[in-house]
């Protein structure tokens, strides 16, 4: 029995949730993956997985063994990278998580270009607006909007997003446009699930005075693209990052409001586990994203002044935790 390959097969089956998906990721046959897991169970003298036609689950022994396998394989990968050519040349698989809107709109083209430069590198990508646990789910890198989350993570800013308060021309034809942030309290607003301020929207005027207002949500969602679509449909006013609403603003489907008041700017950060050796593939990809997004991000609205957020890369979002 190739014990290392069996350990790898077992962990991939657990992570993929099925033998078929694990086989696809490992570029092996389903029968080969199943045989590796069976050989491992025979070697250990313990059942690791409960198999039925509908469901795959770990036994108690399997759960404990899986946790040790994850750590063992991660340590082995780091050791290999430290002494091999991959310490210089990005290779292997880069596991990334990002929010749905930023991932599909801006991360995908970046990955395509980076992969052309480094053809030995493969990508495993999860798009989710939830805060994925990088250590438990063996993710190399997360792209986080605002707060990077756990204190066990290290973050580096790769760009800046500006929050934009806007509404559709159709909505404004039926309702008088707000002149001050306080006016928003009487409007139908669209609120975001993962906003760190809840329904409190923050603005700053030219004199640097703060203007905070509690808004009433006519619609509430856990995805910013959904809220932007509702705004375009004339449902209400939204406060969204420019990387989501910039295309609609440029096309005239949304109109920016409150020109004398600036919503906060927020950092877009690349975050990775602090305990992990920073491999060549992670380091190179972060450097690439900084060069691509930090100075002239493609989502920036040309006539919108942006003030960089204060503080270190471990920045707390002034309106979002891990935005859409």
N, C-alpha and C positions, 0 to 999 in steps of 0.2 A: 504493500500500500504506500502510495506517495502521500505521506501525512500532511505535508504543506498544501498540496493541491486539494486534499480532502477538507482541510480546515477552510480553505478559500471557498470551495464549493458550498460548504455548510453555511458560511456567513452570507454568501450571495443569495442563497435560497431564502434565508431569513429576511434579508433586506428587500428582496424582490417580491416576496410573498408567494412565490410559486417556483416549481422546478423549471417550467418552460421559460419564464422570464429570466431566471438565473442562467439557464443554458444559453440564451441569446446574448446576455452580457458577457459570458465567459467564452463565447464562440465554441461551444461544445454541444454535443447531443444531449437530449433530455435523459436518455438512458445512462450516459456517462456520468452526468451530475448525480443522478439517483444512486448509481453504484458507489460513487465516492462517499456519499452521505451514509449509505448502508455499511460500507467498509469501516467508516469512522465509528459508527455505533457499535459494530462488532468488536472493533479494537478496544473501545472504552467499556464494553459490556453494559451499555445503558442506552435507552431510547432517548433521542434528542428531539425528535419531531413527531407530532401526532398527525397522521395523514388520513384524510377522508376524501371523497370525490368532490366535495364542495369547499373544504376548508383545510388550511395548513396552519398549525400552531406549534409553539415550542412547549416541551414538557418543562417541569421545574428544573430538572438537570440541564436541559437544553438552554434555558435562559441563562443560568449561571455560566455554562460553558461558552455560550455566545459572547457574553461580556468579556471574558478572558481572551477569546479569539480576536475580537475587534482590537483590543489593545496590543496583542501579540503581532498581528498583521500590520498595524500602524507603525509599531516600533521597527519591524523588519523593513518596511518600505523606507522609513527615514534612514535606517542604517545603510541600505543599498544606495540611496540617493547621495549620502554623505561621501561615498567613496567611488562612485561611478561617474560616467560621463554625464548623467542626468543632473549632477551637481552644477553643470555649466549649461547644458542644452536641455530645454524643456521637453519632456517626453512622458509617456504614461497617460493616465486618465486624471483629468482635473474635474473635481466634483464641486459644482457651484449651485447656490440658491440665490434667488432674487425675487423681488415682487413681480407680479404679473405684468403690470403696465410698463415698468421700466425694462423688465427683461425682454418682453416681446418687441418693444419699440426701439430700444437703444442697445441693449446688451447683445441681442442676436447679430446685428451687423458687425459689432466689435469682435464677437467670437469668430465669425466667418473670416474676417481679415486676419485675426491672430492665428487661426488654424492654417491659413495659407502660408503664413510665415514659418510655422512650426508644424509640418505635416506629420510628425511622429506623435503629436499630442492629440488625445481624444477628450471629449467632453461628456460629462454626465450632469444634466441640468434639471433642477427642480424649481418651478415657478410657483410661488405661494405667497399670499399676503400675511400668512402667519409667521411668527418668529421661529424658524427651524433651529433645533438644538444641534449645533455643528459637531459637537463631540459624540453625542449618542448616535447621530445619523451619519457619521464619518464624512462630513462635508469639509472640503478644503477651504472654501471661500464663500462668504456671503456678501451681497451688495445690499447695504442697509441705508434707508432714507432716514436721516436724523440719528437718534440714539442707536448705538451699535448693540445695546442689550447687555448681556452678561458681563460682569467684571472679569470673567475668564477669557474675554476676547480682546484682541488688539485691533485697533482700527486705523486706517489711513484714508484721508479725504481724497476722493478722486474727482470731485466736482461739487457744484453748488446748484441747488434748485431754489427758485423764488416762488412763494405762494402767490396765487393770482385770484382775486375776487372777481367773479364774472357771471353774466347771465345772457340768455338768448335775446335777440331783438324782439321776438314775439312776447316774451315775458315783460320786457320793458315797455312794450306797446300797451300792455294792460295795467301796469303798475308804475308809479312814479319812481324813477331811479333814486336810490339812496344818495344823500349828499354828505352824510357823515356816518362813521361806523355805528353810532347809536341808532340810526334809522333802520339798520338791519333787523333790529328786534321786532319790527312790525312787518317783516317780509317772510315769505316762505323760503326757508333755507334748506340745503341738502347737507347732511352731516355724515362724517366718516367714522367708522367703528374704531379704528386704531389711533385716532387723534389723542395725543397726550393731554390736550386741554379740554377734552370732551366737547361740549357745545359752546365753549368760550373761544371766540375768535379775537385775535390780537392784531392791532395796527399801530403804526408810529407815524406822526405827522412830520412836517419839514423841520419843526423845532425840536424834534426828538422826544416829544411828549407821547406817552402811551395812551391808547384808546382800546379798551377791552369791552366786548359786548357779548352777552349771552343770547344765542340765536335759538329760534324754534325750528325744529327739524320736521319738514313735511315729508321727507324721505330720508332713510338712514341705510347705509350699505357698508360692506366691508371691502369694497373695491372702488378705487378712484375712477377708473374708466367707466364704471356703471353710473357714478354720480355725474360725470361729465356728459354722458349720453342723456341723462335725465335733464340736465341743464340745457343742452342743445334742443331738447324737445319742449322747452319752455315751462318745465315744472317748477323751477325755482332758481335761487342764487346758490352758487357753489364757491368754495374756497379750495383750490386745488394747486398742486405743483405745476410749474410751467411745462415740465416734460410731458404732462398729460394733456393740458388744454392748449398748448401753443398752436398745434395745427388748426384747431377750431377758431382760435382768436385770429390767426392769420387769414383764415378763409371767411371771416365775418359771421360765422355761426354762433360765436360768443363775443360779448362786448365786455371789456374790462371796466370795472366800476371803481369809484372812490379814488380818482387820480391823485388827490392830495394826501393820500394815506397809504403807507406801504405795509403790506403783510410781511411776516418775517421771512428771511432767507434761511434755508436749512442745508446741512451738509449731506452729501451723498458719500458714503463711506464703504470701503472694502474692509471686511472684518474676517479675522481668522483666529483659531484657538491659540492662546498664548503658550500653551505647553508644547505645541507642535514645532518641530524644526521647519523653518520657512524654506521650502523646496524651491528649486529653480523655476518650476512651472508656475508656482504661486507668485513668486517674486516678479518674474517676467510679465505675467499677466497684469498684476497690479500696476507696474510701471507703464505698461501699455495703456491701461485705462486712464491713468493720470494724464499721460500725454494726449490722449484722445478727447478727454472731457473737461479737464480743469480750466484751461484758458479760454476756450471758445466752444462751449457745449452747443450741439446742434439744436437743442430745444430752446435756447435763449431767445426771448423776444427783443428785437433790436433796440426799441425805444424804452426798454424797462431797465431802470438802474438797479443794480444788484449790489448789496453790501454783504461781504463775506461774514458768516457767523463768527462770533468771537469764541475763543477757547481752543483747546487742543483737538486732536482727531477724535477723542472720546467725547464727542459733542452730544448734548441733549437736544432733541428736536424741539423747536419752538412751535410746535403744532402737530407733529406726527411722531410716532414711535418707530414704525417700520412701514413707510407709506406705500400706497398703491403703485 
